[in-house]
Amino acid sequence: MGPSNRNDPLDDTATAEPGPRIAVLAPSPQLVVEIVDEPEREGNEGHPTIHLHPGGQGAWVASMAVALGADVVLSAPLGGELGEPLRRLLIAAGITVKDGGDGPGTGASVVDLRGEDRVTIANMPSPPLGRHEVDDYYGVALVDALESDAAIVTGVDPPELLSPEFFGRLVADVRAANIPVVADVAADVALAVIREGPTVLKISHEETLAVGLAKDDALGTLRTTAEKLVADGVGAVVISRAEKPALLVTSDGARLFAAPSVSTVMHRGAGDSMTAGIAVGIARGMSIEDALRLGAAAGALNVARHGLGSGRREQIERFAEQIEVSDANVDGSA
């Protein structure tokens, strides 16, 4: 690779410092086949374009962490005929891939992007792991996390792929080694992880309702819910609220983080990008407030792009300065 072009505004390596090491648990990555219209491509008139991408929550989180300059190690149970193609795509995206040997198979989905919405035409989930495969995968994920500056735990789809106990045990073991853990999980996995006190729990307001943590999505209710979680041992709780400001609750109080309005190109991806930004910020040694500024900026800019988990570090870091922080009103008016 040649030297960086310091006059190129799109070259994020020109002034970037070496990034922290981030371990990402990605239990259900997918090979994603995307169908798009690109009439501007020469010789493409009247024909769709087909792209292959790494997909699934863990892969999207890892991609954004790489974009923010992190050295990312992703543990994933790859296997079957699609495992090797997905591995190559992840490596091409700058992600180091680790697994515990051949998994039973890798999932895939076919997505049509030719309309205004992202439409899934077909989805083939990964099959559940066997007992010995679970043991191998756990060992790989744990060692990777213990060698990193921070770990990100993402969820599993379908839920049968791994038990909630797997995630709770991993968070407990990594936290015992004083490695920060950022968890972005749902359903029973979220409840298992919460019991082990992650450094940061990032959860959507919809999921707090789905798992019974909150009875409604009023700001006051969500704040009370998060305060209880912090009192029970979670270091910080970040609740994303769709287009509304994200809520941060720590032992020091509650604050709202609002990004400037951005025109939406892709409706999905903001939450995963926010998770990546928070983890990279914490791994850099930032306060949780500054880390969430970075995460909120990554999430806001990601929906203005084609491609989940994509972005440019220089733009995101500058946009983070535009994130407005205010106290969360106890009356739920914000």
Contacts in CASP RR format, 6 or more apart in sequence:
PFRMAT RR
TARGET T0000
AUTHOR 0000-0000-0000
METHOD contacts of the structure
MODEL  1
MGPSNRNDPLDDTATAEPGPRIAVLAPSPQLVVEIVDEPEREGNEGHPTI
HLHPGGQGAWVASMAVALGADVVLSAPLGGELGEPLRRLLIAAGITVKDG
GDGPGTGASVVDLRGEDRVTIANMPSPPLGRHEVDDYYGVALVDALESDA
AIVTGVDPPELLSPEFFGRLVADVRAANIPVVADVAADVALAVIREGPTV
LKISHEETLAVGLAKDDALGTLRTTAEKLVADGVGAVVISRAEKPALLVT
SDGARLFAAPSVSTVMHRGAGDSMTAGIAVGIARGMSIEDALRLGAAAGA
LNVARHGLGSGRREQIERFAEQIEVSDANVDGSA
4 11 0 8 1.000
4 13 0 8 1.000
4 14 0 8 1.000
5 11 0 8 1.000
5 14 0 8 1.000
6 14 0 8 1.000
6 15 0 8 1.000
8 14 0 8 1.000
9 314 0 8 1.000
10 312 0 8 1.000
12 67 0 8 1.000
12 69 0 8 1.000
12 312 0 8 1.000
12 313 0 8 1.000
12 314 0 8 1.000
15 314 0 8 1.000
16 69 0 8 1.000
16 313 0 8 1.000
16 314 0 8 1.000
18 71 0 8 1.000
19 69 0 8 1.000
19 70 0 8 1.000
19 71 0 8 1.000
19 280 0 8 1.000
19 283 0 8 1.000
19 284 0 8 1.000
20 70 0 8 1.000
20 71 0 8 1.000
20 148 0 8 1.000
20 149 0 8 1.000
20 150 0 8 1.000
20 280 0 8 1.000
20 281 0 8 1.000
20 283 0 8 1.000
20 284 0 8 1.000
21 70 0 8 1.000
21 71 0 8 1.000
21 72 0 8 1.000
21 73 0 8 1.000
21 147 0 8 1.000
21 148 0 8 1.000
21 149 0 8 1.000
21 283 0 8 1.000
22 62 0 8 1.000
22 65 0 8 1.000
22 70 0 8 1.000
22 71 0 8 1.000
22 72 0 8 1.000
22 73 0 8 1.000
22 148 0 8 1.000
22 149 0 8 1.000
22 150 0 8 1.000
22 151 0 8 1.000
22 152 0 8 1.000
22 279 0 8 1.000
22 280 0 8 1.000
22 283 0 8 1.000
23 72 0 8 1.000
23 73 0 8 1.000
23 74 0 8 1.000
23 75 0 8 1.000
23 141 0 8 1.000
23 144 0 8 1.000
23 145 0 8 1.000
23 147 0 8 1.000
23 148 0 8 1.000
23 150 0 8 1.000
23 151 0 8 1.000
23 152 0 8 1.000
24 58 0 8 1.000
24 61 0 8 1.000
24 62 0 8 1.000
24 65 0 8 1.000
24 72 0 8 1.000
24 73 0 8 1.000
24 74 0 8 1.000
24 75 0 8 1.000
24 151 0 8 1.000
24 152 0 8 1.000
24 154 0 8 1.000
25 58 0 8 1.000
25 75 0 8 1.000
25 141 0 8 1.000
25 145 0 8 1.000
25 151 0 8 1.000
25 152 0 8 1.000
25 153 0 8 1.000
25 154 0 8 1.000
25 155 0 8 1.000
25 167 0 8 1.000
25 170 0 8 1.000
26 56 0 8 1.000
26 57 0 8 1.000
26 58 0 8 1.000
26 59 0 8 1.000
26 61 0 8 1.000
26 62 0 8 1.000
26 74 0 8 1.000
26 75 0 8 1.000
26 76 0 8 1.000
26 154 0 8 1.000
27 76 0 8 1.000
27 77 0 8 1.000
27 137 0 8 1.000
27 154 0 8 1.000
27 155 0 8 1.000
27 156 0 8 1.000
27 161 0 8 1.000
27 162 0 8 1.000
28 56 0 8 1.000
28 57 0 8 1.000
28 107 0 8 1.000
28 125 0 8 1.000
28 126 0 8 1.000
28 155 0 8 1.000
28 156 0 8 1.000
28 157 0 8 1.000
28 158 0 8 1.000
28 161 0 8 1.000
29 54 0 8 1.000
29 55 0 8 1.000
29 56 0 8 1.000
29 58 0 8 1.000
29 59 0 8 1.000
29 74 0 8 1.000
29 76 0 8 1.000
29 78 0 8 1.000
29 86 0 8 1.000
29 90 0 8 1.000
29 106 0 8 1.000
29 107 0 8 1.000
30 54 0 8 1.000
30 55 0 8 1.000
30 56 0 8 1.000
30 59 0 8 1.000
30 86 0 8 1.000
30 106 0 8 1.000
30 107 0 8 1.000
30 108 0 8 1.000
30 109 0 8 1.000
30 126 0 8 1.000
31 52 0 8 1.000
31 54 0 8 1.000
31 55 0 8 1.000
31 82 0 8 1.000
31 83 0 8 1.000
31 85 0 8 1.000
31 86 0 8 1.000
31 89 0 8 1.000
31 106 0 8 1.000
31 107 0 8 1.000
31 108 0 8 1.000
31 109 0 8 1.000
32 52 0 8 1.000
32 53 0 8 1.000
32 54 0 8 1.000
32 55 0 8 1.000
32 56 0 8 1.000
32 108 0 8 1.000
32 109 0 8 1.000
32 110 0 8 1.000
32 111 0 8 1.000
33 50 0 8 1.000
33 51 0 8 1.000
33 52 0 8 1.000
33 108 0 8 1.000
33 109 0 8 1.000
33 110 0 8 1.000
33 111 0 8 1.000
34 50 0 8 1.000
34 51 0 8 1.000
34 52 0 8 1.000
34 53 0 8 1.000
34 111 0 8 1.000
34 113 0 8 1.000
35 48 0 8 1.000
35 49 0 8 1.000
35 50 0 8 1.000
35 110 0 8 1.000
35 111 0 8 1.000
35 112 0 8 1.000
35 113 0 8 1.000
35 114 0 8 1.000
35 121 0 8 1.000
36 48 0 8 1.000
36 49 0 8 1.000
36 50 0 8 1.000
36 51 0 8 1.000
36 113 0 8 1.000
36 114 0 8 1.000
37 48 0 8 1.000
37 49 0 8 1.000
37 113 0 8 1.000
37 114 0 8 1.000
37 115 0 8 1.000
38 44 0 8 1.000
38 48 0 8 1.000
38 49 0 8 1.000
39 45 0 8 1.000
39 46 0 8 1.000
41 49 0 8 1.000
48 114 0 8 1.000
52 85 0 8 1.000
52 89 0 8 1.000
53 89 0 8 1.000
53 307 0 8 1.000
54 63 0 8 1.000
54 86 0 8 1.000
54 89 0 8 1.000
54 90 0 8 1.000
54 93 0 8 1.000
54 95 0 8 1.000
55 109 0 8 1.000
55 308 0 8 1.000
56 157 0 8 1.000
57 154 0 8 1.000
57 155 0 8 1.000
57 157 0 8 1.000
57 184 0 8 1.000
57 272 0 8 1.000
58 74 0 8 1.000
58 76 0 8 1.000
58 152 0 8 1.000
58 154 0 8 1.000
58 155 0 8 1.000
58 272 0 8 1.000
59 74 0 8 1.000
59 76 0 8 1.000
59 90 0 8 1.000
59 95 0 8 1.000
60 269 0 8 1.000
60 272 0 8 1.000
60 273 0 8 1.000
60 308 0 8 1.000
60 309 0 8 1.000
61 152 0 8 1.000
61 154 0 8 1.000
61 184 0 8 1.000
61 272 0 8 1.000
61 273 0 8 1.000
61 275 0 8 1.000
61 276 0 8 1.000
61 279 0 8 1.000
61 309 0 8 1.000
62 72 0 8 1.000
62 74 0 8 1.000
62 90 0 8 1.000
62 93 0 8 1.000
62 95 0 8 1.000
62 152 0 8 1.000
62 276 0 8 1.000
63 93 0 8 1.000
63 95 0 8 1.000
63 276 0 8 1.000
63 308 0 8 1.000
63 309 0 8 1.000
63 310 0 8 1.000
64 272 0 8 1.000
64 273 0 8 1.000
64 276 0 8 1.000
64 277 0 8 1.000
64 298 0 8 1.000
64 302 0 8 1.000
64 309 0 8 1.000
64 310 0 8 1.000
64 311 0 8 1.000
65 72 0 8 1.000
65 152 0 8 1.000
65 276 0 8 1.000
65 277 0 8 1.000
65 279 0 8 1.000
65 280 0 8 1.000
66 72 0 8 1.000
66 93 0 8 1.000
66 94 0 8 1.000
66 95 0 8 1.000
67 298 0 8 1.000
67 309 0 8 1.000
67 310 0 8 1.000
67 311 0 8 1.000
67 312 0 8 1.000
67 313 0 8 1.000
67 316 0 8 1.000
68 276 0 8 1.000
68 277 0 8 1.000
68 280 0 8 1.000
68 294 0 8 1.000
68 298 0 8 1.000
68 313 0 8 1.000
68 316 0 8 1.000
69 280 0 8 1.000
69 313 0 8 1.000
70 276 0 8 1.000
70 279 0 8 1.000
70 280 0 8 1.000
70 283 0 8 1.000
71 96 0 8 1.000
72 94 0 8 1.000
72 95 0 8 1.000
72 96 0 8 1.000
73 95 0 8 1.000
73 96 0 8 1.000
73 97 0 8 1.000
73 98 0 8 1.000
73 144 0 8 1.000
73 147 0 8 1.000
73 148 0 8 1.000
74 90 0 8 1.000
74 95 0 8 1.000
74 96 0 8 1.000
74 97 0 8 1.000
74 98 0 8 1.000
75 98 0 8 1.000
75 99 0 8 1.000
75 100 0 8 1.000
75 137 0 8 1.000
75 140 0 8 1.000
75 141 0 8 1.000
75 144 0 8 1.000
76 90 0 8 1.000
76 97 0 8 1.000
76 98 0 8 1.000
76 99 0 8 1.000
77 99 0 8 1.000
77 100 0 8 1.000
77 101 0 8 1.000
77 103 0 8 1.000
77 104 0 8 1.000
77 105 0 8 1.000
77 126 0 8 1.000
77 129 0 8 1.000
77 133 0 8 1.000
77 137 0 8 1.000
78 84 0 8 1.000
78 86 0 8 1.000
78 87 0 8 1.000
78 97 0 8 1.000
78 99 0 8 1.000
78 102 0 8 1.000
78 103 0 8 1.000
78 105 0 8 1.000
78 106 0 8 1.000
79 99 0 8 1.000
79 102 0 8 1.000
79 103 0 8 1.000
79 104 0 8 1.000
79 105 0 8 1.000
79 106 0 8 1.000
80 102 0 8 1.000
80 103 0 8 1.000
80 104 0 8 1.000
80 105 0 8 1.000
80 106 0 8 1.000
82 105 0 8 1.000
82 106 0 8 1.000
82 107 0 8 1.000
82 108 0 8 1.000
83 105 0 8 1.000
83 106 0 8 1.000
86 106 0 8 1.000
87 97 0 8 1.000
90 97 0 8 1.000
91 97 0 8 1.000
98 140 0 8 1.000
98 144 0 8 1.000
99 137 0 8 1.000
99 140 0 8 1.000
100 133 0 8 1.000
100 136 0 8 1.000
100 137 0 8 1.000
100 139 0 8 1.000
100 140 0 8 1.000
101 133 0 8 1.000
101 136 0 8 1.000
103 129 0 8 1.000
103 133 0 8 1.000
104 126 0 8 1.000
104 127 0 8 1.000
104 128 0 8 1.000
104 129 0 8 1.000
104 130 0 8 1.000
104 133 0 8 1.000
105 126 0 8 1.000
105 127 0 8 1.000
106 126 0 8 1.000
107 124 0 8 1.000
107 125 0 8 1.000
107 126 0 8 1.000
108 123 0 8 1.000
108 124 0 8 1.000
109 120 0 8 1.000
109 122 0 8 1.000
109 123 0 8 1.000
109 124 0 8 1.000
110 120 0 8 1.000
110 121 0 8 1.000
110 122 0 8 1.000
110 123 0 8 1.000
111 118 0 8 1.000
111 119 0 8 1.000
111 120 0 8 1.000
111 121 0 8 1.000
112 118 0 8 1.000
112 119 0 8 1.000
112 120 0 8 1.000
112 121 0 8 1.000
113 119 0 8 1.000
117 267 0 8 1.000
118 266 0 8 1.000
118 267 0 8 1.000
118 268 0 8 1.000
125 157 0 8 1.000
125 158 0 8 1.000
125 161 0 8 1.000
126 161 0 8 1.000
127 161 0 8 1.000
128 160 0 8 1.000
128 161 0 8 1.000
128 162 0 8 1.000
129 137 0 8 1.000
129 161 0 8 1.000
129 162 0 8 1.000
134 162 0 8 1.000
134 166 0 8 1.000
138 166 0 8 1.000
138 169 0 8 1.000
138 170 0 8 1.000
141 170 0 8 1.000
142 170 0 8 1.000
142 173 0 8 1.000
142 174 0 8 1.000
144 151 0 8 1.000
145 151 0 8 1.000
145 170 0 8 1.000
145 174 0 8 1.000
145 179 0 8 1.000
145 181 0 8 1.000
146 174 0 8 1.000
146 177 0 8 1.000
146 179 0 8 1.000
148 179 0 8 1.000
148 283 0 8 1.000
149 179 0 8 1.000
149 180 0 8 1.000
149 283 0 8 1.000
150 179 0 8 1.000
150 180 0 8 1.000
150 181 0 8 1.000
150 182 0 8 1.000
150 199 0 8 1.000
150 279 0 8 1.000
150 280 0 8 1.000
150 282 0 8 1.000
150 283 0 8 1.000
151 174 0 8 1.000
151 179 0 8 1.000
151 180 0 8 1.000
151 181 0 8 1.000
151 182 0 8 1.000
151 279 0 8 1.000
152 181 0 8 1.000
152 182 0 8 1.000
152 183 0 8 1.000
152 184 0 8 1.000
152 275 0 8 1.000
152 276 0 8 1.000
152 279 0 8 1.000
153 167 0 8 1.000
153 170 0 8 1.000
153 171 0 8 1.000
153 181 0 8 1.000
153 182 0 8 1.000
153 183 0 8 1.000
153 184 0 8 1.000
153 185 0 8 1.000
153 193 0 8 1.000
153 198 0 8 1.000
154 184 0 8 1.000
154 185 0 8 1.000
154 272 0 8 1.000
154 275 0 8 1.000
155 167 0 8 1.000
155 184 0 8 1.000
155 185 0 8 1.000
155 186 0 8 1.000
155 189 0 8 1.000
156 162 0 8 1.000
156 167 0 8 1.000
156 189 0 8 1.000
159 187 0 8 1.000
159 188 0 8 1.000
159 189 0 8 1.000
164 188 0 8 1.000
164 189 0 8 1.000
164 191 0 8 1.000
164 192 0 8 1.000
164 193 0 8 1.000
165 192 0 8 1.000
167 183 0 8 1.000
167 185 0 8 1.000
167 189 0 8 1.000
167 192 0 8 1.000
167 193 0 8 1.000
168 192 0 8 1.000
168 193 0 8 1.000
168 195 0 8 1.000
168 196 0 8 1.000
169 196 0 8 1.000
171 181 0 8 1.000
171 183 0 8 1.000
171 193 0 8 1.000
171 196 0 8 1.000
171 197 0 8 1.000
171 198 0 8 1.000
172 196 0 8 1.000
174 181 0 8 1.000
175 181 0 8 1.000
175 196 0 8 1.000
175 197 0 8 1.000
175 198 0 8 1.000
175 199 0 8 1.000
180 199 0 8 1.000
180 200 0 8 1.000
180 279 0 8 1.000
180 282 0 8 1.000
180 283 0 8 1.000
181 198 0 8 1.000
181 199 0 8 1.000
181 200 0 8 1.000
182 198 0 8 1.000
182 199 0 8 1.000
182 200 0 8 1.000
182 202 0 8 1.000
182 275 0 8 1.000
182 278 0 8 1.000
182 279 0 8 1.000
182 282 0 8 1.000
183 190 0 8 1.000
183 193 0 8 1.000
183 198 0 8 1.000
183 200 0 8 1.000
183 201 0 8 1.000
183 202 0 8 1.000
184 202 0 8 1.000
184 203 0 8 1.000
184 271 0 8 1.000
184 272 0 8 1.000
184 275 0 8 1.000
185 193 0 8 1.000
185 203 0 8 1.000
186 203 0 8 1.000
186 207 0 8 1.000
186 210 0 8 1.000
186 211 0 8 1.000
187 207 0 8 1.000
187 210 0 8 1.000
187 211 0 8 1.000
188 211 0 8 1.000
190 201 0 8 1.000
190 203 0 8 1.000
190 207 0 8 1.000
190 211 0 8 1.000
191 211 0 8 1.000
193 201 0 8 1.000
194 201 0 8 1.000
194 229 0 8 1.000
194 232 0 8 1.000
194 234 0 8 1.000
197 232 0 8 1.000
197 233 0 8 1.000
197 234 0 8 1.000
197 235 0 8 1.000
198 234 0 8 1.000
198 235 0 8 1.000
199 235 0 8 1.000
199 236 0 8 1.000
199 282 0 8 1.000
200 234 0 8 1.000
200 235 0 8 1.000
200 236 0 8 1.000
200 237 0 8 1.000
200 238 0 8 1.000
200 278 0 8 1.000
200 279 0 8 1.000
200 282 0 8 1.000
200 288 0 8 1.000
201 229 0 8 1.000
201 234 0 8 1.000
201 235 0 8 1.000
201 236 0 8 1.000
201 237 0 8 1.000
201 238 0 8 1.000
202 238 0 8 1.000
202 240 0 8 1.000
202 271 0 8 1.000
202 274 0 8 1.000
202 275 0 8 1.000
202 278 0 8 1.000
203 213 0 8 1.000
203 237 0 8 1.000
203 238 0 8 1.000
203 239 0 8 1.000
203 240 0 8 1.000
204 239 0 8 1.000
204 240 0 8 1.000
204 241 0 8 1.000
204 242 0 8 1.000
204 271 0 8 1.000
205 214 0 8 1.000
205 217 0 8 1.000
205 222 0 8 1.000
205 239 0 8 1.000
205 240 0 8 1.000
205 241 0 8 1.000
205 242 0 8 1.000
206 217 0 8 1.000
208 214 0 8 1.000
208 217 0 8 1.000
208 222 0 8 1.000
208 225 0 8 1.000
208 239 0 8 1.000
209 215 0 8 1.000
209 216 0 8 1.000
209 217 0 8 1.000
213 225 0 8 1.000
213 229 0 8 1.000
214 221 0 8 1.000
214 222 0 8 1.000
214 224 0 8 1.000
214 225 0 8 1.000
215 221 0 8 1.000
217 241 0 8 1.000
218 332 0 8 1.000
219 247 0 8 1.000
219 328 0 8 1.000
219 329 0 8 1.000
219 332 0 8 1.000
219 333 0 8 1.000
219 334 0 8 1.000
220 328 0 8 1.000
220 330 0 8 1.000
220 331 0 8 1.000
220 332 0 8 1.000
222 239 0 8 1.000
222 241 0 8 1.000
222 247 0 8 1.000
223 247 0 8 1.000
223 249 0 8 1.000
223 254 0 8 1.000
223 328 0 8 1.000
223 330 0 8 1.000
223 332 0 8 1.000
225 239 0 8 1.000
226 237 0 8 1.000
226 239 0 8 1.000
226 247 0 8 1.000
226 249 0 8 1.000
226 254 0 8 1.000
227 249 0 8 1.000
227 254 0 8 1.000
229 237 0 8 1.000
229 249 0 8 1.000
230 236 0 8 1.000
230 237 0 8 1.000
230 249 0 8 1.000
230 250 0 8 1.000
230 251 0 8 1.000
235 250 0 8 1.000
235 251 0 8 1.000
236 248 0 8 1.000
236 249 0 8 1.000
236 250 0 8 1.000
236 288 0 8 1.000
237 247 0 8 1.000
237 248 0 8 1.000
237 249 0 8 1.000
237 250 0 8 1.000
238 246 0 8 1.000
238 247 0 8 1.000
238 248 0 8 1.000
238 274 0 8 1.000
238 278 0 8 1.000
238 292 0 8 1.000
239 246 0 8 1.000
239 247 0 8 1.000
239 249 0 8 1.000
240 246 0 8 1.000
240 270 0 8 1.000
240 271 0 8 1.000
240 274 0 8 1.000
241 247 0 8 1.000
245 256 0 8 1.000
245 257 0 8 1.000
245 258 0 8 1.000
245 324 0 8 1.000
245 326 0 8 1.000
245 334 0 8 1.000
246 256 0 8 1.000
246 257 0 8 1.000
246 258 0 8 1.000
246 274 0 8 1.000
246 292 0 8 1.000
246 296 0 8 1.000
247 254 0 8 1.000
247 255 0 8 1.000
247 256 0 8 1.000
247 257 0 8 1.000
247 328 0 8 1.000
248 254 0 8 1.000
248 255 0 8 1.000
248 256 0 8 1.000
248 257 0 8 1.000
248 288 0 8 1.000
248 289 0 8 1.000
248 292 0 8 1.000
249 328 0 8 1.000
250 288 0 8 1.000
253 328 0 8 1.000
254 327 0 8 1.000
254 328 0 8 1.000
255 289 0 8 1.000
255 325 0 8 1.000
255 326 0 8 1.000
255 327 0 8 1.000
255 328 0 8 1.000
256 325 0 8 1.000
256 326 0 8 1.000
256 327 0 8 1.000
256 328 0 8 1.000
256 334 0 8 1.000
257 292 0 8 1.000
257 293 0 8 1.000
257 296 0 8 1.000
257 323 0 8 1.000
257 324 0 8 1.000
257 325 0 8 1.000
258 296 0 8 1.000
258 323 0 8 1.000
258 324 0 8 1.000
258 325 0 8 1.000
258 326 0 8 1.000
259 296 0 8 1.000
259 297 0 8 1.000
259 299 0 8 1.000
259 300 0 8 1.000
259 319 0 8 1.000
259 322 0 8 1.000
259 323 0 8 1.000
259 324 0 8 1.000
260 300 0 8 1.000
260 319 0 8 1.000
260 322 0 8 1.000
262 300 0 8 1.000
262 301 0 8 1.000
262 303 0 8 1.000
262 304 0 8 1.000
263 304 0 8 1.000
264 303 0 8 1.000
264 304 0 8 1.000
265 303 0 8 1.000
265 304 0 8 1.000
265 305 0 8 1.000
265 306 0 8 1.000
266 302 0 8 1.000
266 303 0 8 1.000
266 305 0 8 1.000
266 306 0 8 1.000
266 307 0 8 1.000
266 308 0 8 1.000
267 303 0 8 1.000
268 303 0 8 1.000
268 308 0 8 1.000
269 299 0 8 1.000
269 302 0 8 1.000
269 303 0 8 1.000
269 308 0 8 1.000
269 309 0 8 1.000
270 299 0 8 1.000
270 300 0 8 1.000
270 302 0 8 1.000
270 303 0 8 1.000
271 299 0 8 1.000
272 308 0 8 1.000
272 309 0 8 1.000
273 295 0 8 1.000
273 298 0 8 1.000
273 299 0 8 1.000
273 301 0 8 1.000
273 302 0 8 1.000
273 308 0 8 1.000
273 309 0 8 1.000
273 311 0 8 1.000
274 292 0 8 1.000
274 295 0 8 1.000
274 296 0 8 1.000
274 298 0 8 1.000
274 299 0 8 1.000
275 295 0 8 1.000
276 295 0 8 1.000
276 298 0 8 1.000
276 309 0 8 1.000
277 291 0 8 1.000
277 294 0 8 1.000
277 295 0 8 1.000
277 298 0 8 1.000
278 288 0 8 1.000
278 291 0 8 1.000
278 292 0 8 1.000
278 294 0 8 1.000
278 295 0 8 1.000
279 291 0 8 1.000
280 291 0 8 1.000
280 294 0 8 1.000
281 290 0 8 1.000
281 291 0 8 1.000
281 294 0 8 1.000
281 295 0 8 1.000
282 288 0 8 1.000
282 291 0 8 1.000
284 291 0 8 1.000
286 294 0 8 1.000
289 325 0 8 1.000
290 320 0 8 1.000
293 320 0 8 1.000
293 321 0 8 1.000
293 323 0 8 1.000
293 325 0 8 1.000
294 316 0 8 1.000
294 317 0 8 1.000
294 320 0 8 1.000
295 316 0 8 1.000
295 320 0 8 1.000
296 320 0 8 1.000
296 323 0 8 1.000
297 316 0 8 1.000
297 317 0 8 1.000
297 319 0 8 1.000
297 320 0 8 1.000
297 322 0 8 1.000
297 323 0 8 1.000
298 311 0 8 1.000
298 316 0 8 1.000
300 319 0 8 1.000
301 311 0 8 1.000
301 315 0 8 1.000
301 316 0 8 1.000
301 319 0 8 1.000
302 308 0 8 1.000
302 309 0 8 1.000
302 310 0 8 1.000
302 311 0 8 1.000
305 311 0 8 1.000
326 334 0 8 1.000
328 334 0 8 1.000
END
